[in-house]
Amino acid sequence: MAEHLPMERFAQNAAAALRNTTQRNALRAAADVFDGRRKNVLETAPEWQQWRQHARAVKNHVLAHLDHYLAEFERNATARGAVVHWAQDADVANAIVADLAAGHGNTVAVKSKSMTTEEIHLNAALADVGVEAVETDLGEWIQQLADEVPFHIVVPAIHKNRRQVAELFAEKLGTSSDADAEALTRAARDRLRDRFARAGVGISGANFLVAETGSILILENEGNARLTTSVPRMHIAVVGIEKVLPRLADLDVFLRLLPRSGTGQQLTTYQSILTGKTPVGGEGPEELHIVLLDNGRSRMLKEEVTRQSLACIRCGACLNVCPVYQQVGGHAYGSVYPGPIGAVITPQLAPLERAAELPFASSLCGACRDVCPVAIDIPQLLLHLRQQVREGDDTTRAAKPQLLERLALRAALWLLRSPRRYRSATRFWRWAEPWFGWLAHRLPPLSRWRQGRTVPRLARRDFISLWQERRRR
């Protein structure tokens, strides 16, 4: 089974990713395409800011009353024939799904794309009980064939170009190594249709839960999720508890926000609202099981600043504009949730000691906050988590430079409070700059800081002296 890189070694992971120019070029091109589509589709949505505010208000209300709406969802889903399970953590969720999937001698389970099942490493748990979990989303299946974890929240194989996919299919499926995109898609479809026919279990996530009706909503573009949830006799949905919404009518604003932010579409190709199990004589699964996963989400509810993390609708827009993600990609984060949102979610789901480097994987430029469809203040969350890391114990590696950083910030504050001291410092810096370059290559921590960075040089003349000179003329 594919394993994530160690999140404790983000700096080393990122350094290795920076040397992979093919990956960086493919990633940057794909991210530009998706961000460009998003900008184009927003030109036709003048109400965008109102939609964002409305959606955030709905999320804030739900998260403040999460226990009420989850209980309402369970009551209404159960009344319509679904079975609702509660999972405190990943181990409990995996045990529930593995027990259900292995029942009746099932050996094959088809899965639609689900970051929640990736979060709990469900595929490995199913393999332990003799059930083969087959990803049916094309990008996820490519990653599974390559024995890799997803690279992006929405587009799991965004870092691979057509040539790489063709070579992978040639090795694993025996297709031509120069096959075009249409031939590659056809080969994938032929192989996966057989798995749909053989599978006794279909496993999905869900984009939203609806408390009012006990329904789940799944958005997709390929049709594989619809097959996953309708062809096998049993459907299991693993969903984070934060995905619940109060009313069916609340879906309206989120169906406007999510496709536009995620893929630059006004609406996804398929929207499936599933309510209860299929009645006798109807088409669809005979059993519907919904596993409501906590796995650290309740801890995030305790503070107002961290609670907003749970408003995320997993659109991936923040990844497509993040300068860090665009350079190092998803695998460097060592988590199923990469990019800016991963840098704030992962440290709250995993032990902070393990993910201590991730909140620092950001330039704090604020682009992620600007594109977030539910207006999550990701920079605020990053700063909050950085403070937690800095105040951690000695087992947190990132906390060790605390004293040095404080001294450096105090020195900077002392310089910046006085125009005279600032000008003197810049004059000194122009003289010392060549020496600094020599030292920065040799002495830690400057040598580590310089890796992968080009230090900007000061202009020979500062603006104030040039301005004063022109005034005298």
C-alpha positions in Angstrom: 0.0 0.0 0.0 1.2 3.5 -0.8 2.6 5.4 2.1 2.8 9.2 2.7 6.2 10.8 3.1 6.9 11.6 6.8 5.3 14.9 7.6 8.0 15.5 10.3 10.5 16.0 7.4 8.6 18.6 5.4 11.7 20.7 4.8 13.6 17.7 3.4 10.5 16.6 1.4 10.2 20.1 -0.1 13.9 20.3 -1.0 13.6 17.0 -2.9 10.4 18.2 -4.7 12.1 21.4 -5.8 14.7 19.3 -7.7 11.9 17.6 -9.6 11.5 20.0 -12.5 9.2 17.8 -14.5 6.8 17.6 -11.5 7.0 21.4 -10.9 6.3 22.3 -14.5 3.3 19.9 -14.7 1.9 21.1 -11.4 2.3 24.8 -12.2 0.7 24.4 -15.6 -2.3 22.5 -14.2 -2.8 24.9 -11.3 -2.8 27.8 -13.6 -5.4 26.2 -15.8 -7.8 25.6 -12.8 -7.2 29.0 -11.3 -7.8 30.5 -14.7 -11.1 28.6 -15.1 -12.1 29.8 -11.7 -11.5 33.4 -12.5 -13.4 33.2 -15.8 -16.5 31.6 -14.3 -16.5 34.2 -11.4 -16.8 36.9 -14.0 -20.4 35.7 -14.5 -21.2 35.6 -10.8 -21.5 39.2 -9.5 -23.1 37.8 -6.3 -20.0 35.9 -5.4 -19.2 37.8 -2.2 -22.8 37.5 -1.0 -22.7 33.8 -1.6 -19.5 33.5 0.4 -21.0 35.4 3.3 -24.2 33.3 3.2 -22.3 30.0 3.1 -20.0 31.0 6.0 -23.0 32.1 8.1 -24.6 28.7 7.5 -21.4 26.9 8.4 -21.0 29.0 11.6 -24.5 28.2 12.7 -24.1 24.5 12.1 -20.8 24.3 13.9 -22.2 26.1 16.9 -25.1 23.6 17.0 -23.3 20.5 15.5 -24.7 18.0 18.1 -28.3 19.1 17.3 -27.9 18.7 13.5 -26.0 15.4 13.7 -28.8 13.9 15.9 -31.4 15.2 13.5 -29.5 13.7 10.6 -29.2 10.3 12.3 -32.9 10.3 13.1 -34.1 11.1 9.6 -31.5 8.9 7.8 -32.5 5.9 10.0 -36.2 6.6 9.4 -35.5 6.1 5.7 -33.7 2.8 6.0 -30.1 3.9 6.4 -27.9 2.6 9.2 -25.8 5.3 10.9 -22.6 4.4 12.6 -20.5 6.7 14.8 -16.7 6.5 14.7 -14.6 8.3 17.3 -11.4 7.8 15.4 -9.8 6.2 12.4 -9.4 2.8 14.0 -13.1 2.6 14.9 -14.2 3.7 11.4 -11.9 1.2 9.7 -13.2 -1.6 11.9 -16.8 -0.7 11.0 -16.2 -0.5 7.3 -13.9 -3.6 7.2 -16.5 -5.7 9.1 -19.3 -4.6 6.7 -17.3 -5.0 3.6 -15.9 -8.4 4.4 -19.4 -9.8 5.2 -21.1 -12.2 2.8 -17.8 -13.2 1.4 -17.1 -10.0 -0.4 -13.6 -9.7 -1.9 -13.9 -6.6 -4.1 -15.0 -3.1 -3.1 -15.2 -0.2 -5.5 -14.5 3.3 -4.2 -15.3 6.8 -5.5 -12.9 9.6 -4.6 -13.0 10.3 -0.9 -10.4 12.3 1.1 -12.0 11.1 4.3 -11.2 7.4 3.5 -7.7 8.4 2.5 -7.4 10.2 5.9 -8.1 7.0 7.8 -6.1 4.7 5.5 -9.1 2.6 4.7 -7.6 0.7 1.8 -5.0 -0.8 4.0 -7.6 -1.8 6.6 -9.7 -3.5 3.9 -6.7 -5.4 2.5 -6.1 -6.8 6.0 -9.5 -8.5 5.9 -9.0 -9.8 2.3 -11.0 -7.1 0.5 -9.5 -5.4 -2.6 -10.3 -1.7 -2.6 -10.4 -0.4 -6.2 -10.3 3.4 -6.8 -12.7 4.3 -9.6 -12.0 8.0 -10.0 -9.5 8.2 -12.9 -7.0 10.3 -11.1 -7.2 8.2 -7.9 -6.9 5.0 -10.0 -3.8 6.4 -11.7 -2.3 7.1 -8.3 -3.3 3.6 -7.1 -1.6 2.0 -10.1 1.5 4.0 -9.5 1.4 3.0 -5.8 1.3 6.7 -4.8 -1.0 8.7 -2.5 -3.1 11.5 -3.9 -1.3 14.7 -4.9 -4.2 17.2 -4.8 -7.5 17.3 -3.0 -9.6 17.6 -6.2 -7.3 16.4 -8.9 -5.2 13.5 -7.4 -2.8 13.0 -10.3 -2.4 16.7 -11.3 1.4 16.4 -11.3 1.5 13.7 -14.0 1.6 14.5 -17.7 0.1 12.4 -20.5 3.5 10.7 -21.3 3.9 9.6 -17.7 0.4 8.2 -17.5 0.9 6.4 -20.9 4.1 4.8 -19.6 2.3 3.7 -16.4 -0.6 2.1 -18.3 1.8 0.4 -20.6 3.6 -1.2 -17.7 0.5 -2.1 -15.7 -2.1 -2.7 -18.4 -0.1 -3.5 -21.5 -1.4 -0.6 -23.5 0.7 1.4 -26.0 3.3 3.6 -24.5 2.3 6.4 -26.9 -1.4 6.2 -26.4 -3.4 9.4 -26.5 -5.7 10.7 -23.8 -8.8 9.1 -25.4 -7.2 5.7 -25.6 -5.9 5.9 -22.0 -9.4 6.8 -20.7 -10.9 3.9 -22.7 -8.4 1.5 -21.2 -9.3 2.7 -17.7 -13.0 2.4 -18.4 -12.7 -1.2 -19.7 -10.7 -2.3 -16.7 -12.9 -0.6 -14.1 -16.3 -1.7 -15.6 -15.2 -5.3 -14.7 -14.6 -4.2 -11.1 -18.0 -2.6 -10.9 -19.6 -5.8 -12.0 -17.7 -7.9 -9.5 -17.9 -5.7 -6.4 -20.3 -6.4 -3.7 -19.6 -3.2 -1.8 -19.4 0.4 -3.0 -17.6 2.9 -0.7 -17.9 6.7 -1.0 -17.5 9.9 0.9 -20.0 12.7 0.7 -19.7 16.4 0.0 -22.6 17.3 2.3 -25.1 15.7 4.7 -28.6 17.1 5.0 -30.1 17.0 8.5 -33.6 17.8 7.4 -34.0 14.7 5.1 -31.2 12.4 6.3 -29.7 12.6 2.7 -26.1 12.7 1.5 -24.9 14.7 -1.6 -22.1 13.5 -3.9 -20.7 15.8 -6.6 -18.6 14.4 -9.5 -17.8 14.7 -13.2 -17.0 11.2 -14.3 -20.1 9.1 -13.3 -18.0 6.6 -11.3 -19.5 7.7 -8.0 -23.0 7.1 -9.3 -21.9 3.6 -10.3 -20.2 3.0 -7.0 -23.3 4.0 -5.0 -25.9 2.2 -7.2 -24.4 -1.1 -8.7 -23.1 -3.0 -5.6 -25.7 -4.4 -3.2 -24.2 -2.4 -0.3 -23.2 1.2 -0.1 -21.0 2.6 2.7 -20.4 6.3 3.0 -17.7 7.6 5.3 -18.3 11.2 6.1 -16.7 13.8 8.5 -19.2 15.1 11.0 -18.5 18.7 9.9 -20.3 18.0 6.5 -23.8 18.3 7.8 -26.1 21.2 6.7 -29.5 22.0 8.3 -31.9 22.0 5.3 -32.1 20.8 1.7 -32.4 24.4 0.6 -29.0 25.2 2.1 -27.4 23.1 -0.7 -28.3 25.9 -3.1 -25.5 28.2 -2.2 -22.9 25.5 -1.8 -23.7 24.1 -5.2 -22.9 27.5 -6.6 -19.6 27.8 -4.6 -18.0 24.4 -4.8 -17.9 23.7 -8.6 -16.8 27.3 -9.4 -14.0 27.1 -6.8 -12.9 23.6 -7.4 -12.9 23.1 -11.2 -14.1 26.4 -12.6 -17.5 24.9 -13.6 -20.9 26.5 -13.0 -22.1 23.0 -12.0 -20.6 19.5 -11.8 -21.7 17.0 -14.4 -23.4 14.8 -11.7 -25.1 15.7 -8.5 -26.4 12.7 -6.6 -28.7 13.1 -3.6 -29.1 9.8 -1.9 -31.8 9.3 0.8 -32.1 5.9 2.5 -31.7 2.5 1.0 -33.4 1.4 -2.2 -37.0 0.1 -1.6 -37.8 -3.5 -2.5 -38.1 -3.9 -6.2 -36.2 -0.7 -7.0 -32.7 -0.2 -8.5 -29.8 0.5 -6.2 -28.1 -0.9 -3.1 -30.1 -3.0 -0.6 -28.1 -1.6 2.3 -26.9 2.0 3.0 -24.5 2.5 5.9 -23.3 6.0 6.8 -20.2 6.2 9.0 -19.9 9.6 10.8 -16.3 10.2 11.5 -14.9 12.5 14.3 -11.2 11.7 14.3 -10.1 14.9 16.0 -12.8 17.2 14.6 -14.5 17.7 18.0 -11.2 19.1 19.3 -11.3 21.7 16.6 -14.7 22.9 17.8 -13.4 24.1 21.1 -11.8 27.4 20.0 -13.4 29.9 17.7 -10.2 30.4 15.7 -9.8 26.6 15.0 -13.5 26.0 14.5 -13.4 27.7 11.1 -11.2 24.9 9.8 -14.3 22.8 9.8 -16.1 25.1 7.4 -13.8 23.8 4.6 -15.7 22.3 1.7 -12.6 20.7 0.1 -12.7 22.6 -3.2 -8.9 22.8 -3.5 -8.9 26.5 -4.6 -6.3 27.4 -2.0 -3.9 24.9 -3.4 -4.1 26.3 -6.9 -3.0 29.8 -5.8 -0.5 28.9 -3.1 3.1 29.7 -4.1 4.4 27.0 -1.7 2.2 24.2 -3.0 2.8 25.2 -6.6 6.5 24.6 -6.1 6.7 21.5 -3.8 3.4 19.8 -4.6 1.2 17.6 -2.4 3.4 14.7 -1.4 5.9 16.9 0.4 3.3 17.6 3.1 3.1 14.0 4.1 -0.7 14.2 4.6 -3.8 13.5 2.6 -4.6 17.2 3.0 -1.8 19.3 1.4 -1.5 23.0 0.6 -2.7 25.8 2.8 -5.8 24.0 4.1 -3.7 20.9 4.9 -1.2 23.1 6.8 -4.0 24.0 9.2 -6.1 20.8 9.2 -3.3 18.2 9.5 -1.7 19.7 12.7 -5.1 19.6 14.3 -6.0 16.0 13.3 -2.5 14.5 13.7 -0.4 15.1 16.8 1.0 18.6 16.6 4.5 17.3 17.3 4.4 15.3 14.1 3.0 18.1 11.9 4.9 21.0 13.6 6.6 22.1 10.4 3.4 22.4 8.3 2.1 25.7 9.7 5.4 27.2 8.6 5.0 26.0 5.0 3.4 29.3 3.9 4.4 32.8 2.9 1.3 34.3 4.6 0.5 36.1 1.3 -3.2 35.7 2.0 -4.1 34.4 -1.5 -5.7 31.3 0.1 -8.0 33.5 2.2 -9.0 35.5 -0.8 -10.1 32.5 -2.9 -11.7 30.4 -0.2 -15.4 30.1 -1.0 -16.4 30.1 2.7 -14.0 32.8 3.7 -11.7 30.8 6.0 -9.0 33.0 7.4 -6.2 30.5 6.7 -3.3 33.0 7.5 -4.9 33.6 11.0 -5.1 29.8 11.6 -1.5 29.4 10.5 -0.3 32.1 12.9 -2.4 30.5 15.7 -0.8 27.1 15.1 2.7 28.6 14.8 2.2 30.1 18.2 1.1 26.7 19.6 4.2 25.1 18.1 6.5 27.8 19.5 5.0 27.4 22.9 5.3 23.6 22.7 7.7 21.5 24.7 11.2 20.5 23.7 9.9 17.4 21.8 8.7 19.7 19.1 11.6 20.3 16.8 10.3 23.5 15.4 10.1 25.1 18.8 13.9 25.1 19.4 14.8 28.4 17.6 12.3 30.3 19.8 14.9 32.4 21.7 16.9 33.2 18.5 13.7 34.3 16.7 12.6 36.5 19.6 16.0 38.2 19.7 15.9 38.7 15.9 12.4 40.2 16.0 13.3 42.5 18.9 16.3 43.7 16.9 14.1 44.3 13.8 11.5 46.2 15.9 14.3 48.4 17.4 15.5 49.3 13.9 12.1 49.8 12.3 10.9 52.2 15.1 13.5 54.8 14.1 13.9 56.2 10.6 17.5 57.2 11.5 18.4 53.8 12.7 16.7 52.2 9.7 18.7 54.4 7.2 21.9 53.6 9.1 21.1 49.9 8.9 20.5 50.0 5.2 23.8 51.9 4.6 25.6 49.3 6.7 23.8 46.5 4.8 25.0 47.8 1.4 28.6 47.6 2.7 28.1 44.1 4.4 26.0 42.5 1.7 28.9 40.8 -0.1 30.2 39.4 3.2 26.7 38.2 4.2 26.5 36.3 0.9 29.8 34.5 1.7 28.6 33.7 5.3 25.1 32.6 4.2 26.5 29.8 2.2 28.6 28.4 5.1 27.1 29.1 8.5 23.9 27.6 9.9 21.1 28.6 10.2 21.7 31.1 7.3 23.1 28.3 5.1 19.8 26.3 5.6 17.7 29.4 5.0 19.6 30.2 1.7 18.8 26.7 0.3 16.4 27.2 -2.5 16.3 31.0 -2.1 17.7 33.9 -4.0 18.4 36.8 -1.6 17.3 40.1 -3.2 20.0 42.8 -3.4 19.5 46.4 -2.3 19.5 49.1 -4.9 22.7 51.2 -5.0 20.7 54.3 -4.1 17.7 54.4 -1.8 14.5 56.0 -2.7 14.7 58.9 -0.2 18.1 60.1 -1.3 17.0 59.9 -5.0 13.8 61.8 -4.2 15.7 64.5 -2.2 18.2 64.9 -5.0 15.5 65.4 -7.5 13.8 68.0 -5.3 17.0 69.9 -5.1 17.3 70.0 -8.9 
